[in-house]
Amino acid sequence: MAKKIDIKGEHDMPAMAMSLGLMNWNKTGSWRNLRPVIDYKKCINCMICWKFCPDACIHIEDGRPVIDYDYCKGCMICAQECPKEAISEVKEE
């Protein structure tokens, strides 16, 4: 069972933000307005997108980057860092 967080005042606040659960349970993909889409014809598998993803939602499958949309928030840092412009942004419907 999870420990109850009891904050009575500002002095009880943690020094930094903390999650109330494992990230496996906190699927954050529904927050997204933009969806990064990889064009594998342009992708050179340099894995820079994987390196810069702040939410670690890009993983490697068969030597290629794959985005886990359950956790991707659509920050588009992967697209900004891609040297081949192989990641485009698609507006969520």
C-alpha positions, 0 to 999 in steps of 0.5 A: 500500500502506498504511503499517504502524503500528509502536507500540513503547511509549506514547511512540509512540502518536498524540496522538489516535485514528486510523482504520486505513482509509478510512471507505468501507471501515469499514462500522460499521452492524453495531455498531448496537442501535437504528435511526433511522427517519425519518417523512417525514410529520412531517419538515419537511426542516430538516436538523438531523439531517444537521447533528448526525450525528457520523458524517456518515451522513445525506445529502440526496437530493431535498431530504430527509434519508436515513440510510445504514445501512451507517455509522449506529451508532445513537447516536440524536443525530438523533432527539434533535435533531429538532424535530418528533420525526420520527425514531423508534428501532427496535430491531435484530433 
